[in-house]
Amino acid sequence: MISLDEKPVIVEAGMNVHGRKADEAFVMDGTWSLHLYRWTGSLSFSGSDYPITPGTISLAPPFRRLKWHFPLKPCVHFFVHFRTGTSPGKMTQVFPVVQNAGIRFEELWNEMEKICSLHKTHPLRADIRFWDLLLDLADRGKQNQKSKTINLPSALETAVIIIQNEIREPLRIGKLATRVGVSRNHLIALFQKYFKMSPITYLHTRRLEKATRLLKVHTIPVQTVAEEIGIPSLQQFNKFLRAKTGMSPRAFRQHT
C-alpha cells in the first residue's frame, strides 16, 4: 500500500539502458521505484516472477530486492525513485507490482520524459507532476473497475483519459469527439448519460480536484497550482476557485 495524501519527493529520475547482462538485481534502499518498459523480459519480486512486455509499468516498495531478466540487447526504460508519506489516509492506494498501461502507455511515457527533465531544473514541479501521475494511475484502476460495473463506452473512456492527461489544455469538444471517433453531439450525450454533466463541467471538476489537492500542500506556490490546472492567470484562478468553493486560494489554505 502506498499513501498518496502527501506529495512524493523524487530522489532520482531518468532513463536507463540495460541488456548487457542477462540478469541484474538491486535493493531499493528507502525509496519506492516506478519503471516504464519497452522490452520483453521479467521482474522477480518477493519470490514471484512477473512478465514484462512493451507497455508494462512496475511499482515496487522500499527495502525489497528486485531482479530483472533482460534479453541480451539494449533495453530502455524510464525510472523514478521516490519517497512518499508513511501515514495511511484517505488516498492510500493498493497498486499491483506490474500492470499493463495499454493504449495509455505512450502518453505515460511522454509524461515520464517531462518529469525526468523537470527533476533536473525544477524539482518541485517534477514532484507535483509525478504525484499527479501516481494519482492518475490509481484513478485508472478505479475507472477500470467502474467500467466493468457500468460498461462505460470505449469512446467515453478514451475521452476521459484524454481530459485527465491534458488537463492543462483548453477543451475543444469537437476536436475531442473527432479523436475518440464520435460526433460532437454524441460525445456530449455520453457525458450527460454516464456522468450527469457536460464535458466542460467534467474538466472543471477534475481541475478543481487537482487544485484543492495541491493547495493543501502549503509549500507549493499558488501560481504553480494555477498553472498546473491550465489557468495561468492568478486573477482567473481566484475567480475559478471562488465560484467552486466560495473561497480565495489563501482562504482555502487557511481553512484546510
Secondary structure, 3 states (H helix, E strand, C coil): CEECCCCCEEEEEEEEEECCCCEEEEECCCCEEEEEECCCEEEEECCEEEEECCCEEEEECCCCEEEEECCCCCEEEEEEEEECCCCCCCCEECCCCEEECHHHHHHHHHHHHHHHHHHHHCHHHHHHHHHHHHHHHHHHHHHHHHHHHHCCCHHHHHHHHHHHHCCCCCCCHHHHHHHHCCCHHHHHHHHHHHHCCCHHHHHHHHHHHHHHHHHCCCCCCHHHHHHHCCCCCHHHHHHHHHHHHCCCHHHHHHHC
